[in-house]
Amino acid sequence: MSTVSTKSTVSTPRPTTLEGRRPRSQDSKGHRSPGLHSSAWNAIGTPIRIVVTDAAQLGSARAMLADDLAALDVACSRFRPDSELVRIEATAGHPTAISPLLAAAIGASLRGAQLTDGDVDPTVGRAMETLGYDRDFASVPARGGALRITVRHTPQWQQIELDEVAGLLTVPSGVRLDLGATAKAWAADRSAQRIAGELGCGVLVSLGGDIAVAGDVPPGGWSIRVQDVTGDPFTPAQGPACLVAIGEGGLATSSTTARKWERGGDLMHHILNPRTGWPAESVWRTVSVVAGSALDANIASTAAIIRGTRATSWLAMQGLPARLVAVDGSVTTLAGWPEVSS
């Protein structure tokens, strides 16, 4: 297991190995604060929300985030034939010049693979397509015929050669990259930091289940509702839910229920076990993790889904605050999960 800095800022510090530092938990009543201002829309196939502490900056913040997401889509989408990610397949096996944006996104995906011993693997693109997730999820047929798969996925992330400084990437022939496991979380971190830095206010960026905060912290911290069923945070939750409050870093939720489809009566979801090329066994229906960045929180929550029954001991060893909901609805919390109400 690769490790990074062990600095921690939680109220009951303990060494951590995945995220470097854990966000401070904050007291909160969990209500929508009159000092916060938000805008929500859909982009890159997922719900988007931006929240700022300064009403005068909301329009600029939304525009900056929209620009960032448009650039991310052009660079990293595996569903657009004109995306940079798809176009590099034409030069597979050879060093290829890529943009700084794509280089950083691929670097984030390789970080995920390194920190999880390959559980979070960016080389599962072809396996994902074989299972039917070969277009924007809104267009994936909910049901289809049985799959006949004889060749299983062979992880090849260690064969990817990336030089971020030179902007050169070499991908093995036949490998199709899928950055979906990490790109949104990495983009949330990047945008939150950029917007807070340029506008001088507190910012929360939510890209689906990946949330990053930066800049000024509102009184009581950033109050976030964690729930099993994706929905508007200002309407009643469906299923188990709780409120948490963080002051920095990020929070991510990975789920086996949000993106699912059937093939031949077999239920599929989008989190694959890279060693089999099939959806990970559904031990947990959702896993939420708080970490020093949305990226590291997402890496941990995704790996926990894949590790199944081994997830709790692994997360506890990392010292990562986490909430795991089993398929039967039972809830397990770990390592000082910053819950303020449920």
N, C-alpha and C positions, 0 to 999 in steps of 0.2 A: 504493500500500500504506500503510495506516494504521500508525503506530508508537506505541509507548509507551516508558516509561522504559528506559534501557539499563544499569541497574545489574546486575552479575553477581557471583555468589559462588562460581563453580566454581574449581577449583584452577589451571586455565589460562584465565583470564578473557579473553573477547572480547566486543565489543558484541553485544547481542541486540535484536531489534525486535519479537518477538511476545510473549514471556512476561514481559519486564521483568527477571527474574532467574532464573537456572538453579539447581536444587538442587545442594548439595554432594554429590559421590559419596563413599561410605564404604567402608572395607574390611570384608569379611564372608566367612565361610566358607559362607554360604548355608544353614545348618541351622536347623531350628525352634528358637527360643530358649526355654529353660525359663522365662525371665522374661516371656514374652508369652502372652496369653490371648485366645482367639478364639471367635466364635460365627458360624454360617453358616445361611442360610435362603434362600428364594426370595421375591421381591416385585417389583412393577412389571415383571413379565415377564423378570426377569434374576436371576442368582445374586448374593446379598448376603453380604458378610463384614465383620465388624468385629473389629479386633485392638486390645488395650489393653496398656499396660505395668503396670497395677495390677489384679490379680485381683479385688479387692474392688469394683472399679468396672465389671466386665464386664456385670452385669445391668442396671445403670442406663444404661450406654452403649448396650446393645442396645435398651432400651426407648426411649431418646431417638431413635436412628436409625429405629426402626420408626415412631415418631410423625412424624418428618420425612418419611419416604417415603409414609405415608398422606396427609399434607397435599399432598405433591407430586403424587400421583396425582389427587386431587380437583381440583387447580388446573390441571394441565398435560396430562392424558391426552387423546389424540385418539380413544380407543376407548370412553370413557365418555360417554353422552349427557348425563349430569348434570355433567360437568366444566366448570369455568369457561372453559377454552379452547374447548370446543365451543359453549357458550352465547353467547359473544361474537359468533358468526356472525350471530345474529339482529339485531345492531345494526351490521353491516358498513357502512362508509362514514361512520360517525358516531362522535364521541368517546364512549368508554364507560368508566365507572369500573370499575377492576379492583383486585384485592387486591395488597398489596405483594409477596406471594410470586410471583404470576404476572407482575407488572411486572418483578421482578428476573430471573426466568427468561427472559422475552422480551428483556430488556436483554442478557443473556448471549448469546442467539442472534443478536442484531443485532451484537454485538461480533465474533462469529465471521464474519458476513458482511462486516463492515468490514475485518477484518484479512486476509481472503483474497480481496478483490475480488469477493465474491459466490459463491465456490466452495462455502462452507458456508452454505446458504440456507434460512431457516425457512419459506419460502412454497411448499415442494414437497409439501404435504399432499395435494392432489388428485392430483398426478402419482403419488405413492406408492400411493394407493388404486386408481388406474387400473391399476397394475401388479399389483394383487392383495394388497398389504399394507394391508388395511382393517380389521384386528382385531388383538387380541393375537397375537403371532407364533406362540404354541403352537397357535392355532386356524386359522392360515393353511394351506389345502390345499397339500400338497407339489407337486401337479401339477394342471394345468388346461388349458383350451382355449387356442388361439392368440389373441393380442390384436390388435385392429384399432384402431390409434390414429392419428388424422389430425391432431390438434391437439397441438402440443408445448408444454411448459411455458415460460412467459415469467416470468423472475425479477422479483419485485415487492417485494423487501425494502426498497428505497429509498423506497417509497411508504408504508411503515408509519410511523405517527407515535406515538411513545411519550414521555410525560411521567412519569417515575418519581416525581418529587416530588409532582405533583398526582394521580398514580394514574390517568392517562387514556390510553387506547389507541384509535387509529383504524386499522382494517385495511381495505384496499380491498375493495369488493364482489367476491365470487367467489373470494377468496383463503382457503384453508384452511391454517392454520399447523401445522407439524410441528416440535416442539421436540426430537425424538429425538436429533438430532445433538449437542446441547450440554447438555440438561437434566440427564442423569445425572451428567456430570462436574461441572457447576456445583453440583448437590446434594451430591456427595461432598465438594467443598471446603467448602461451607456447613456440613454436618453435622460434618465433622472439626474445624473450627475451633470450632464451638459446643460440642461434647462435650468437647474438650480444655480449653476455657476454663472450663466449668462443673465438670468433674470433676477437673481439675488433674493429668492424666496424659497419656502419649503415646497417640495414636490413629491407627490406619490404617482408612480406610473404602474398601471396594472395591464398586463398583456395576457388575457386569459387567466390562468391560475398563477402567473408569475408576477410578483409585486416587488418593486424597488422604491426606496425612499431616499431623499437627499435634501440637503439644505436645512433651513429652519424647521425645528420640531414644534408642532402645535401643542398647546397646553394639554397634558395628559398623554401625549404621544399620538402616533398614528393608529387609530382604532380600525381594525380589520375584522370582518366577519369571515370565519372559516366554515365552509359548509360542504356537504356531500354533493348537492345538486347545484350546478351552475345557475346563477340568477342575479337579478339586480340586488345589490347590497342594501337597498333602502325599502325593499318589500319583504314580507314574511318569508323566512327560510323554509325550504322543503327538506325534511329529513334532519339528521343530527347536525347541529351547528353550535358555534361558540364565538365569542369575541375575544380578540387578543389585542395587545397594544405594543408597538415597537417604536424605538426612537432612531434607529439607523439600520442599514443593511437591507435585508429582503426576506420575503416569505414566499414559498412556492408550494403548490398542491399538485400532486400527480394522481390521476384517477384511471381506473379500468372501466368506468361506466360512462364517461363523458363522450368518448368517441368509440362507438362500437357498431358492429355490423355482423351479418350472418352469411356464411357460405356453406351450403349443403347441410344446414341445421346446426353447424358449429358456430358458437359465438366468438367473434374476433374483437380485439381491441388494439390500440395503437402502440402499446408499450411492449416491445419484443424482447424475448430472451435471445441475446445475440449468439448463444451457443447452439440454439436449435432453429432459429429463424421463425419461431412461432410465438404467439402472444404469451407473455409471462403468466404462470399459474395465478389465478385470482385468489390469493390469500387475503389481500387488502383491497377494499374498493376505493379508498383514498388514503394518501399519506401526505401530511403537511409538515414542512420543516422551516424553522427560522435559522438564518445564518448571516454571516457578515456581508453577503451579497445575494441577490436573487439567483445568480448563476449557481453558486455553491448550494443554495437551498434546493434548487431544482435538480442538480446533480444527485444530491442525497435522497430527495423524495423519489426520483425515478429509480435509482439503484435499490431503494427499499422495496418498491413494487416488485422488481425483478428478483430480489433475494428472498422474498416471501417470509417464511417463518424465521429466517436468520436475520431479518431486518432489525428487530428490536435490540438484539445484542450488539449489532454493528453500529447502529445509531447511538446507543448508550456509550459505547467505547469511544465514539467521536465526540461525545459531550454535546450533541446537537439537540436542542429543544424540538420535539416532534409530537405529532398527534396522528395516530394510525387507527383507521376505522376498518374493522374486519368485515367480511362479506355478510356476517350475521348481525351487523350493526353495533357490535361491542367496540368500545373506544379505549385505546391505550395511549397514555401521555408519558413523555420521557423528558428528563434532563431540564427541569424547570420551564416547561412549556408555559409561555406568558399569558395564560388565560385570565381574563378579568370578569367574565360572566358567561353563562351558557343558557 
